[in-house]
Amino acid sequence: VLAECGRLACEACGFDFAAAYGPRGEGFAECHHDRPLSASAGERVTRLSELSVVCSNCHRMLHRRPWVSVAELRAVVRSRPGA
Protein backbone atom coordinates (compact mmCIF):
# COMPACT_ATOMS: atom_id res chain seq x y z
CA VAL A 1 0.00 0.00 0.00
CA LEU A 2 2.83 2.37 0.88
CA ALA A 3 4.53 1.71 -2.47
CA GLU A 4 1.26 2.19 -4.39
CA CYS A 5 -0.22 5.15 -2.52
CA GLY A 6 2.82 6.78 -0.94
CA ARG A 7 1.20 6.75 2.50
CA LEU A 8 -0.42 4.42 5.02
CA ALA A 9 -3.79 5.87 5.97
CA CYS A 10 -6.43 3.98 7.93
CA GLU A 11 -9.03 2.57 5.55
CA ALA A 12 -11.75 3.19 8.15
CA CYS A 13 -11.05 6.69 9.48
CA GLY A 14 -8.21 8.06 7.34
CA PHE A 15 -5.73 8.50 10.21
CA ASP A 16 -2.14 8.72 8.99
CA PHE A 17 0.58 8.05 11.58
CA ALA A 18 3.21 9.93 9.55
CA ALA A 19 1.00 13.01 9.30
CA ALA A 20 0.32 12.93 13.05
CA TYR A 21 3.75 11.92 14.38
CA GLY A 22 6.17 12.96 11.66
CA PRO A 23 9.21 10.75 11.06
CA ARG A 24 8.37 8.59 14.10
CA GLY A 25 5.10 7.53 12.44
CA GLU A 26 6.47 6.98 8.93
CA GLY A 27 5.74 3.50 7.60
CA PHE A 28 3.59 2.60 10.59
CA ALA A 29 0.06 1.21 10.53
CA GLU A 30 -1.68 -1.97 11.58
CA CYS A 31 -2.87 -4.70 9.28
CA HIS A 32 -6.30 -6.30 9.75
CA HIS A 33 -7.33 -9.71 8.40
CA ASP A 34 -10.71 -9.09 6.76
CA ARG A 35 -11.55 -12.76 7.22
CA PRO A 36 -10.83 -13.86 10.80
CA LEU A 37 -8.02 -16.38 11.12
CA SER A 38 -10.24 -18.34 13.49
CA ALA A 39 -12.68 -18.91 10.60
CA SER A 40 -10.15 -21.19 8.90
CA ALA A 41 -9.37 -24.77 9.73
CA GLY A 42 -5.63 -25.39 9.81
CA GLU A 43 -3.12 -23.37 7.87
CA ARG A 44 -4.06 -21.02 5.07
CA VAL A 45 -2.37 -18.50 2.84
CA THR A 46 -3.41 -14.89 3.36
CA ARG A 47 -3.58 -12.78 0.23
CA LEU A 48 -2.90 -9.05 0.22
CA SER A 49 -6.47 -8.51 -0.97
CA GLU A 50 -7.68 -10.02 2.33
CA LEU A 51 -5.89 -7.41 4.45
CA SER A 52 -6.78 -3.84 5.36
CA VAL A 53 -4.55 -1.03 6.61
CA VAL A 54 -6.01 0.43 9.79
CA CYS A 55 -5.00 2.58 12.75
CA SER A 56 -4.74 1.10 16.22
CA ASN A 57 -8.07 2.51 17.40
CA CYS A 58 -10.02 1.24 14.42
CA HIS A 59 -8.29 -2.13 14.69
CA ARG A 60 -9.61 -2.49 18.24
CA MET A 61 -13.11 -1.48 17.13
CA LEU A 62 -13.01 -4.07 14.34
CA HIS A 63 -12.29 -6.78 16.91
CA ARG A 64 -15.17 -5.88 19.23
CA ARG A 65 -18.24 -8.06 19.09
CA PRO A 66 -20.34 -8.02 17.07
CA TRP A 67 -17.67 -7.95 14.39
CA VAL A 68 -18.06 -5.40 11.62
CA SER A 69 -16.26 -5.01 8.32
CA VAL A 70 -13.90 -2.14 7.54
CA ALA A 71 -16.60 -0.69 5.25
CA GLU A 72 -19.17 -0.86 8.06
CA LEU A 73 -16.80 0.84 10.51
CA ARG A 74 -15.99 3.50 7.89
CA ALA A 75 -19.73 4.23 7.64
CA VAL A 76 -19.95 4.55 11.44
CA VAL A 77 -17.01 6.96 11.52
CA ARG A 78 -18.42 9.06 8.67
CA SER A 79 -21.87 9.22 10.29
CA ARG A 80 -20.51 10.89 13.44
CA PRO A 81 -20.98 14.65 13.82
CA GLY A 82 -17.94 16.58 12.65
CA ALA A 83 -16.69 13.73 10.47
Summary of the structure (lengths in Angstrom):
residues: 83
radius of gyration: 13.8
end to end distance: 24.0
largest distance: 43.8
contacts: 182
relative contact order: 0.20
helix: 43%
strand: 12%
